[in-house]
Amino acid sequence: MLRHEFQPGKLVAGAFLTLTGVIYAGDAGGLWDTPWFAVIPLVVAGLFLAGTVGTITGVIRRRRGRTRPLTAPEADARPHG
């Protein structure tokens, strides 16, 4: 299996959107009552935080000069010597 680059911004966005889904699922299941506008700040804050985390991650990766390959087959394809 090929390895992929870890993207913490997508992780944060997914966590907030999953939390929003859980809140609506609890409302639909009758466990609690959620007003329709209650999750708007949650989604907006989650997307803002995800963008901030993604930007910071990009800056850190550019400063480090990330040049190593992500997959092992790419490393084996280079000539040795």
Steps between C-alpha positions, in 0.01 A plus 500: 500500500632843409558740784337837484593833645344580838277807474390620844271769355280235341501307826372805691233575239386138504481494878283813515272383220467158665407671826237699311361178357487343846312802634242477221476122538429539870231753416347271238509206742316696766784502752503881515357801322739703284392826336585513130734797543699353790754318287583792269762642741641151547545444125639851440743472791608153385567613145686808624713289734565246223616777267726641768650159577549432128673834450732445795579148379585633153730766643679246717546260209636774273747609765625147551546451126321169484661323205490135598269274298175378652517146363772239510481405127597855403814471711591167335460648150791741543836388362755393758856593483 
